[in-house]
Amino acid sequence: MAVNAAQEWWQTAVIYEVYPRSFADASGDGIGDLAGVTSKLDYLANTLGVDAIWLCPFYPSPQVDFGYDVSDFTAVDPVFGTFGDFGTLVREAHGRGLRVIIDYIPNHSSDQHPWFTGSRSSLDHPKRDWYVWADPAPGGGPPSNWTSEMGGSAWQFDAATGQYYLRSFHPEQPDLNWRSAALRQAMLGVLEFWLGHGADGIRIDVAHMLAKHPEFADNPVREQPLRNFTDRQHPDFDRQEHLNDRLQPEVHEYLAMMRRVLDDWSARSGRKRVAMAEVEVMPWDRWSRFFGRRDDGVHLPFNFRLIEADWSPQALAASVEGQEAALPLGAWPNYVLQNHDRARLATRLGLRHVRNAAMLLLTLRGTPTLYYGEELGLADLPVGQERWLDPLGRDESRAPMPWTSEPGGGFGPLGVSSWLPPYPDLATVSVAAQLRDPGSVLNLYRGLITMRRSTPALLGGRYETVKAEDGCLCYLRSTDEQEVLVALNLGAESASIELPRPGRLLLDTSCHRRQAQRKRLDLPRYSGAIIELDPN
Ligand code: NOJ
């Protein structure tokens, strides 16, 4: 991407993931809803200053996988409100200059979806091939060794017709069959529907899974299970390589079909629509194919590498440079540190790393996606395995957003118990408390977002690593007119960094600004600073 070329909105945007169930409860049933999200748009657009929200699923669903098991793709679940509430949310968001990206779940539906109840009813039902059905293996048992991300075989026997159906997640989430033209047409129709109702883009759930091996060939088994494997979302990845139950070449054809629908809407409405996609961590060359061969894939295939990288200057620099090198011509990078499937960063790495993480995410070259509560430095909320509603324990990173210090945290009406308990330390973690403290994590995020927006080198400038050793990661972001040095001391010792030339502190992780910097920059442990270097 040429520096200073006109950038698309999604290239300069900060995107914010809203998990509606846990964001704000307007109806008073203890579960967050769309009206709750609408009530917080001023916070998002003006107080925090993000540019777009990605809404996790709000469609009718038995909620076996918290909305990722959809029983009607073109409606709103009453637990989240009404269809009118969605329209209000979009209108109110657009009125504040906020874009709305919806979750699009093309890989599977709920087993309660009428498509599936029809499909499973007989071998010759017209929608039989809308799902992935297979005969038992010759000697009996599942058709292949594929495992589910929720544990056990990915094949579910259905006695009514004597075949297995594929369910890469819960048994209640049968996989849709994108090899069926009729299914594709129906799912692309879903996309049309939401774009027609104002969505500015989509986040495609498990995009890499859309095409499976046509003969269901076994996945290679790992002789030695991976060690130190702590990925909460993928409990089975240490045992087999998921090569045949996903990632077949047709994936890219299907994504190109979605992209055509988006481009068509962009052209027709004059409003650019974006495709983000959940793509698991995989070798860079495979990941980069998600952009498409001729920019006909997704705009932002999520880059989850920073979630999995060691928190060391060397590993982080390697990860950033890896993405930069893997980008096809004209493609745009992106970064994610947290989401609703993973442990929060403060839990994964420790609270002491939260501020540097914020500075890193918001100063790298590429679109950052924040997860609700990330801007408060929230840790997971331990709820105890006996209270988990999700078998993978992801509840702990989905606790109610703490808005105020009053009992219940202002998540819903006073006195209503939320679906998960509120954070216990509301007097320090809540939005209200942090807004009062000029040096809070929230005020750091606000400062970073504002500064990013007004600093061309951060929005569109080149990236260059200048130091990745002795606990410090330093990099330059530069346009022809502006040069900014970001220096992060990730280590437990204080550090002193030599500046290439004098400059001015734009912001440090304690929220200080504007001091002149001469020859050296002193960084206490676990702290970082952004310096605009004086012109040469
Ligand atoms: C990825 C989603 O982020 C996760 O929450 C969900 O369980 C699976 N896909 C299945 O939809």
Residues whose N, C-alpha, C, O or C-beta is under 5 A from the ligand:
A	BS01	NOJ	D65 Y68 F169 D205 V206 D341
